[in-house]
Amino acid sequence: MLHKTYRIYTYSSPKNYIFIRLADILLLKAEALNELGDVGGSSALVNEIRLRVNLGNTPASTQETMRLAIEKERRLELDFEGISWCDLKRSGRAIKVINNAVGADGQKLGYNFTPQRLVRSVPQSEMDKNSKLVQNPGY
């Protein structure tokens, strides 16, 4: 007879560790529903997130405007959690968004982000350990 062993972690730190966020999951579901054509279902989930912070319903009513609304909600809701970059890469909008970034004065920041920068460089320490590794283009 096999017995399963489960490891239970306990934390006694004064820090607040966030393992998973309900808003993250709801917005991911909203994105999936929108891509499946269920703009109404997607809108309901986005509105649930907005209601929690006393914002009105999203004005997005088409699949494309809902995509942008979800992108914005994820950026605002999950700010400083390192998720926006992955969202931009996944949606294929990283280059457009970064190259159109504006400063506080409303002027473009002048970034020239290229497709090669979508992939990070292989650390030199890893290249030194394995002679078969090849550096990514652009580095």
MODELLER restraints for C-alpha pairs under 7 A, 6 or more apart:
rsr = mdl.restraints
at = mdl.atoms
rsr.add(forms.Gaussian(group=physical.xy_distance, feature=features.Distance(at['CA:23:A'], at['CA:49:A']), mean=6.55, stdev=0.5))
rsr.add(forms.Gaussian(group=physical.xy_distance, feature=features.Distance(at['CA:26:A'], at['CA:45:A']), mean=6.26, stdev=0.5))
rsr.add(forms.Gaussian(group=physical.xy_distance, feature=features.Distance(at['CA:27:A'], at['CA:45:A']), mean=6.92, stdev=0.5))
rsr.add(forms.Gaussian(group=physical.xy_distance, feature=features.Distance(at['CA:27:A'], at['CA:46:A']), mean=6.55, stdev=0.5))
rsr.add(forms.Gaussian(group=physical.xy_distance, feature=features.Distance(at['CA:27:A'], at['CA:70:A']), mean=6.71, stdev=0.5))
rsr.add(forms.Gaussian(group=physical.xy_distance, feature=features.Distance(at['CA:27:A'], at['CA:74:A']), mean=6.80, stdev=0.5))
rsr.add(forms.Gaussian(group=physical.xy_distance, feature=features.Distance(at['CA:30:A'], at['CA:42:A']), mean=4.16, stdev=0.5))
rsr.add(forms.Gaussian(group=physical.xy_distance, feature=features.Distance(at['CA:30:A'], at['CA:45:A']), mean=5.83, stdev=0.5))
rsr.add(forms.Gaussian(group=physical.xy_distance, feature=features.Distance(at['CA:30:A'], at['CA:46:A']), mean=6.70, stdev=0.5))
rsr.add(forms.Gaussian(group=physical.xy_distance, feature=features.Distance(at['CA:31:A'], at['CA:42:A']), mean=6.67, stdev=0.5))
rsr.add(forms.Gaussian(group=physical.xy_distance, feature=features.Distance(at['CA:31:A'], at['CA:67:A']), mean=6.97, stdev=0.5))
rsr.add(forms.Gaussian(group=physical.xy_distance, feature=features.Distance(at['CA:31:A'], at['CA:70:A']), mean=6.70, stdev=0.5))
rsr.add(forms.Gaussian(group=physical.xy_distance, feature=features.Distance(at['CA:33:A'], at['CA:39:A']), mean=6.82, stdev=0.5))
rsr.add(forms.Gaussian(group=physical.xy_distance, feature=features.Distance(at['CA:33:A'], at['CA:41:A']), mean=6.52, stdev=0.5))
rsr.add(forms.Gaussian(group=physical.xy_distance, feature=features.Distance(at['CA:33:A'], at['CA:42:A']), mean=5.46, stdev=0.5))
rsr.add(forms.Gaussian(group=physical.xy_distance, feature=features.Distance(at['CA:34:A'], at['CA:42:A']), mean=5.44, stdev=0.5))
rsr.add(forms.Gaussian(group=physical.xy_distance, feature=features.Distance(at['CA:34:A'], at['CA:63:A']), mean=6.10, stdev=0.5))
rsr.add(forms.Gaussian(group=physical.xy_distance, feature=features.Distance(at['CA:37:A'], at['CA:63:A']), mean=6.92, stdev=0.5))
rsr.add(forms.Gaussian(group=physical.xy_distance, feature=features.Distance(at['CA:39:A'], at['CA:61:A']), mean=6.99, stdev=0.5))
rsr.add(forms.Gaussian(group=physical.xy_distance, feature=features.Distance(at['CA:39:A'], at['CA:62:A']), mean=6.68, stdev=0.5))
rsr.add(forms.Gaussian(group=physical.xy_distance, feature=features.Distance(at['CA:39:A'], at['CA:63:A']), mean=6.01, stdev=0.5))
rsr.add(forms.Gaussian(group=physical.xy_distance, feature=features.Distance(at['CA:43:A'], at['CA:58:A']), mean=6.95, stdev=0.5))
rsr.add(forms.Gaussian(group=physical.xy_distance, feature=features.Distance(at['CA:47:A'], at['CA:57:A']), mean=5.14, stdev=0.5))
rsr.add(forms.Gaussian(group=physical.xy_distance, feature=features.Distance(at['CA:47:A'], at['CA:58:A']), mean=6.22, stdev=0.5))
rsr.add(forms.Gaussian(group=physical.xy_distance, feature=features.Distance(at['CA:50:A'], at['CA:56:A']), mean=6.60, stdev=0.5))
rsr.add(forms.Gaussian(group=physical.xy_distance, feature=features.Distance(at['CA:50:A'], at['CA:57:A']), mean=6.85, stdev=0.5))
rsr.add(forms.Gaussian(group=physical.xy_distance, feature=features.Distance(at['CA:60:A'], at['CA:66:A']), mean=5.03, stdev=0.5))
rsr.add(forms.Gaussian(group=physical.xy_distance, feature=features.Distance(at['CA:60:A'], at['CA:69:A']), mean=6.54, stdev=0.5))
rsr.add(forms.Gaussian(group=physical.xy_distance, feature=features.Distance(at['CA:75:A'], at['CA:84:A']), mean=5.66, stdev=0.5))
rsr.add(forms.Gaussian(group=physical.xy_distance, feature=features.Distance(at['CA:88:A'], at['CA:94:A']), mean=4.54, stdev=0.5))
rsr.add(forms.Gaussian(group=physical.xy_distance, feature=features.Distance(at['CA:95:A'], at['CA:113:A']), mean=5.82, stdev=0.5))
rsr.add(forms.Gaussian(group=physical.xy_distance, feature=features.Distance(at['CA:95:A'], at['CA:114:A']), mean=6.60, stdev=0.5))
rsr.add(forms.Gaussian(group=physical.xy_distance, feature=features.Distance(at['CA:98:A'], at['CA:111:A']), mean=6.82, stdev=0.5))
rsr.add(forms.Gaussian(group=physical.xy_distance, feature=features.Distance(at['CA:98:A'], at['CA:113:A']), mean=6.78, stdev=0.5))
rsr.add(forms.Gaussian(group=physical.xy_distance, feature=features.Distance(at['CA:99:A'], at['CA:110:A']), mean=6.81, stdev=0.5))
rsr.add(forms.Gaussian(group=physical.xy_distance, feature=features.Distance(at['CA:99:A'], at['CA:111:A']), mean=5.07, stdev=0.5))
rsr.add(forms.Gaussian(group=physical.xy_distance, feature=features.Distance(at['CA:99:A'], at['CA:112:A']), mean=5.89, stdev=0.5))
rsr.add(forms.Gaussian(group=physical.xy_distance, feature=features.Distance(at['CA:99:A'], at['CA:113:A']), mean=6.01, stdev=0.5))
rsr.add(forms.Gaussian(group=physical.xy_distance, feature=features.Distance(at['CA:100:A'], at['CA:108:A']), mean=6.22, stdev=0.5))
rsr.add(forms.Gaussian(group=physical.xy_distance, feature=features.Distance(at['CA:101:A'], at['CA:108:A']), mean=5.75, stdev=0.5))
rsr.add(forms.Gaussian(group=physical.xy_distance, feature=features.Distance(at['CA:101:A'], at['CA:109:A']), mean=5.96, stdev=0.5))
rsr.add(forms.Gaussian(group=physical.xy_distance, feature=features.Distance(at['CA:102:A'], at['CA:108:A']), mean=4.13, stdev=0.5))
rsr.add(forms.Gaussian(group=physical.xy_distance, feature=features.Distance(at['CA:102:A'], at['CA:109:A']), mean=5.22, stdev=0.5))
rsr.add(forms.Gaussian(group=physical.xy_distance, feature=features.Distance(at['CA:103:A'], at['CA:109:A']), mean=5.93, stdev=0.5))
rsr.add(forms.Gaussian(group=physical.xy_distance, feature=features.Distance(at['CA:116:A'], at['CA:137:A']), mean=6.29, stdev=0.5))
rsr.add(forms.Gaussian(group=physical.xy_distance, feature=features.Distance(at['CA:116:A'], at['CA:138:A']), mean=5.72, stdev=0.5))
rsr.add(forms.Gaussian(group=physical.xy_distance, feature=features.Distance(at['CA:121:A'], at['CA:135:A']), mean=6.55, stdev=0.5))
rsr.add(forms.Gaussian(group=physical.xy_distance, feature=features.Distance(at['CA:121:A'], at['CA:136:A']), mean=5.78, stdev=0.5))
rsr.add(forms.Gaussian(group=physical.xy_distance, feature=features.Distance(at['CA:121:A'], at['CA:139:A']), mean=6.16, stdev=0.5))
rsr.add(forms.Gaussian(group=physical.xy_distance, feature=features.Distance(at['CA:122:A'], at['CA:135:A']), mean=5.72, stdev=0.5))
rsr.add(forms.Gaussian(group=physical.xy_distance, feature=features.Distance(at['CA:122:A'], at['CA:136:A']), mean=6.66, stdev=0.5))
rsr.add(forms.Gaussian(group=physical.xy_distance, feature=features.Distance(at['CA:127:A'], at['CA:133:A']), mean=5.78, stdev=0.5))
